[in-house]
Amino acid sequence: MSEYKKIKLKEWAVEDRPREKLLVKGARSLTDAELIGILIGSGNLNETAVELGRRILVSVNNNLNDLGRKGIDYLKTFNGIGEAKAISIVAALELGKRRKEAEVFVKKKITSSRDGADFFTPLLGDLNHEEFWVLLLDRGNKIIDHFMISQGGISGTVIDVRIILKNALEKLASSLILCHNHPSGTMEASEADLKITRKIRNAAAVMDISVLDHIIIGQNSYLSLADEGMM
């Protein structure tokens, strides 16, 4: 028989228990594994909640962005993670994304490609499929609106330029920023990316609307066609 004996959380020193540690030292003092441990509450016969959280993180190379791309079914493959616990983890990660999105939107002004990437990353960074979005701006580069124009990939879907321009005209936009994601993480603009950029830019110019940039969002980075002189 194995001599291994799991040390229960209640047997830990008070300052090492994640809930107590959060109360005393604040949430920032906790590791990612400890935060996940609080979410799931309990582990399994051989692991505490924190140890289980650590193993989940190791499975994605300790990358929370990669964990955000995993679904409920993936989390349920870990012993001790049922549907309810998996839902708690997914919900917490989604809240983190929405908080980041809200912080960027409060700024309401785009002054660089970094601002544009910060705005779209919470929307597109964790997706396993491609989406194409448009950001509408006024003359002061303040955000008016944003909307998805297609889903599934530029080469696989029809991007209706008329819908983009219709929305821009209705919202009295002076300029717009295009954005789509590359789920593979490849930070290279394809010929299709360049072609649709030129098509939208030329059509918008007729309406005195400027296309300021086309941003490609990867898993942990972005590519700005404007910054690269590819507009």
C-alpha positions in Angstrom: 0.0 0.0 0.0 1.3 3.5 -0.8 2.5 5.6 2.1 1.2 8.7 0.3 -1.2 10.7 2.4 -2.9 13.7 1.1 -2.6 16.8 3.3 -6.0 18.4 3.5 -6.3 22.1 3.2 -7.5 22.4 6.8 -4.2 20.9 7.9 -2.2 23.6 6.2 -0.9 26.5 8.2 -3.6 29.2 8.3 -1.6 31.6 6.2 -1.2 29.0 3.5 -4.9 28.2 3.1 -6.1 30.1 0.0 -9.3 31.5 1.4 -7.6 32.7 4.6 -4.6 33.9 2.7 -6.9 36.0 0.5 -8.6 37.6 3.5 -5.3 38.4 5.2 -3.0 39.3 2.3 -5.4 40.1 -0.5 -6.3 38.4 -3.8 -3.0 39.5 -5.5 -1.0 37.4 -3.0 -2.5 34.2 -4.3 -1.0 32.1 -7.1 -3.1 31.1 -10.1 -3.4 27.6 -8.7 -4.6 28.9 -5.4 -7.3 31.0 -7.1 -8.5 28.0 -9.0 -8.4 26.0 -5.8 -10.9 28.5 -4.3 -13.1 28.2 -7.3 -13.4 24.5 -7.2 -13.5 24.2 -3.4 -12.3 20.6 -3.1 -9.9 18.2 -4.9 -10.0 14.5 -5.2 -8.8 11.5 -3.1 -5.2 12.2 -3.9 -5.0 16.0 -4.4 -6.1 19.1 -2.6 -8.0 21.7 -4.6 -4.8 23.8 -5.0 -2.8 20.8 -6.2 -5.6 20.0 -8.7 -5.6 23.6 -9.8 -1.8 23.4 -10.3 -2.1 20.3 -12.4 -4.8 21.9 -14.6 -2.4 24.9 -15.2 0.5 22.6 -16.0 -1.6 21.0 -18.7 -1.7 24.4 -20.5 1.9 25.4 -19.7 0.7 27.7 -16.9 -0.9 30.0 -19.5 -4.3 31.4 -18.5 -5.0 32.5 -22.0 -4.7 28.9 -23.2 -6.9 27.7 -20.4 -9.5 30.3 -21.5 -9.6 28.5 -24.8 -10.5 25.2 -23.2 -14.0 24.3 -22.7 -16.1 22.5 -20.0 -15.4 19.1 -21.6 -11.7 19.5 -21.3 -11.8 20.5 -17.7 -14.0 17.5 -16.9 -11.2 15.2 -18.0 -9.5 16.0 -14.7 -10.3 13.7 -11.8 -12.3 15.8 -9.3 -13.6 18.3 -11.8 -17.3 17.8 -12.6 -19.6 19.9 -14.6 -20.3 22.4 -11.8 -16.7 23.0 -11.0 -15.8 23.3 -14.7 -18.6 25.9 -15.2 -17.1 27.9 -12.2 -13.7 28.0 -13.9 -15.1 28.9 -17.3 -17.3 31.6 -15.8 -14.4 33.1 -13.8 -12.2 33.3 -16.9 -15.0 34.9 -18.9 -15.4 37.6 -16.2 -11.7 38.3 -16.4 -12.0 38.8 -20.2 -15.0 41.1 -19.7 -13.3 43.2 -17.1 -10.4 43.8 -19.4 -12.8 44.7 -22.2 -14.6 47.1 -20.0 -11.4 48.8 -18.9 -10.4 49.4 -22.5 -13.9 50.7 -23.5 -13.9 53.2 -20.7 -10.9 54.9 -22.4 -13.2 55.3 -25.5 -10.3 56.7 -27.6 -8.0 54.9 -30.0 -4.6 56.6 -30.4 -2.5 53.7 -31.6 -2.6 50.1 -32.9 -1.9 49.0 -29.3 -5.2 50.6 -28.2 -7.0 48.8 -31.0 -5.4 45.5 -30.1 -6.2 46.0 -26.4 -9.9 46.6 -27.4 -10.2 43.5 -29.5 -8.1 41.0 -27.7 -10.7 40.2 -25.0 -13.2 39.6 -27.8 -11.1 37.5 -30.1 -8.0 36.3 -28.4 -9.4 33.1 -27.0 -11.5 32.0 -30.0 -10.9 28.7 -31.8 -12.5 30.1 -35.0 -12.0 33.3 -37.0 -14.2 36.4 -36.6 -14.1 39.7 -38.5 -15.0 42.8 -36.6 -15.2 46.5 -37.3 -14.6 49.4 -34.9 -16.3 52.8 -35.7 -14.6 56.0 -34.7 -15.6 59.7 -34.8 -13.3 62.6 -35.9 -11.5 62.6 -32.5 -10.9 58.8 -32.8 -13.4 58.2 -30.0 -15.2 54.9 -30.1 -18.7 55.0 -31.5 -19.6 51.3 -31.9 -18.2 47.9 -32.8 -19.8 44.9 -34.5 -19.0 41.5 -36.0 -19.3 41.3 -39.8 -18.5 37.6 -40.4 -17.5 34.4 -38.7 -15.5 31.5 -39.9 -12.6 33.1 -41.7 -12.0 35.6 -44.5 -11.5 33.1 -47.2 -14.4 31.0 -46.1 -17.1 33.7 -45.6 -18.4 36.6 -47.6 -17.6 40.0 -46.0 -20.3 42.3 -47.2 -18.7 45.8 -47.6 -22.1 47.3 -48.0 -23.1 46.3 -44.4 -19.9 47.9 -43.1 -20.5 51.1 -44.9 -24.2 51.2 -44.0 -23.4 50.9 -40.3 -20.6 53.5 -40.6 -22.9 56.0 -42.3 -25.8 55.5 -39.9 -23.5 56.1 -36.9 -21.8 59.1 -38.6 -18.4 57.5 -38.3 -15.4 59.3 -39.7 -13.1 56.3 -39.7 -12.9 52.7 -38.9 -10.5 49.9 -37.8 -10.8 46.4 -39.2 -9.9 43.4 -37.0 -9.9 39.7 -37.2 -8.1 36.9 -35.4 -5.8 34.1 -36.3 -6.6 31.2 -33.9 -3.5 29.4 -35.1 -1.4 32.2 -33.6 0.3 32.9 -37.0 1.2 36.6 -37.2 1.3 36.9 -40.9 -1.1 38.7 -43.2 -2.4 36.5 -46.0 -3.2 37.7 -49.5 -6.9 37.4 -48.6 -6.3 39.7 -45.6 -4.6 42.3 -47.8 -7.3 42.0 -50.6 -10.3 42.6 -48.3 -8.4 45.5 -46.6 -7.9 47.2 -50.0 -11.5 46.5 -51.0 -13.0 48.0 -47.8 -10.5 50.9 -47.8 -11.3 51.9 -51.4 -15.1 51.6 -50.9 -15.0 53.6 -47.7 -12.9 56.4 -49.4 -15.8 57.1 -51.7 -17.8 58.0 -48.6 -15.0 60.0 -47.1 -14.5 57.4 -44.4 -10.9 56.4 -43.6 -9.8 52.9 -42.8 -7.1 53.5 -40.2 -5.9 50.0 -39.6 -6.5 46.3 -40.0 -5.4 44.5 -36.9 -4.8 40.7 -36.7 -5.1 39.2 -33.2 -3.1 36.2 -32.3 -3.0 34.2 -29.1 -0.6 36.4 -27.3 0.3 39.1 -29.8 -1.1 41.2 -32.7 -0.1 42.5 -36.1 -1.0 46.0 -37.3 -1.1 46.3 -41.1 -0.8 50.1 -40.7 2.3 49.8 -38.5 3.8 47.4 -41.0 3.1 49.7 -44.0 0.8 47.2 -45.6 -2.3 49.4 -45.9 
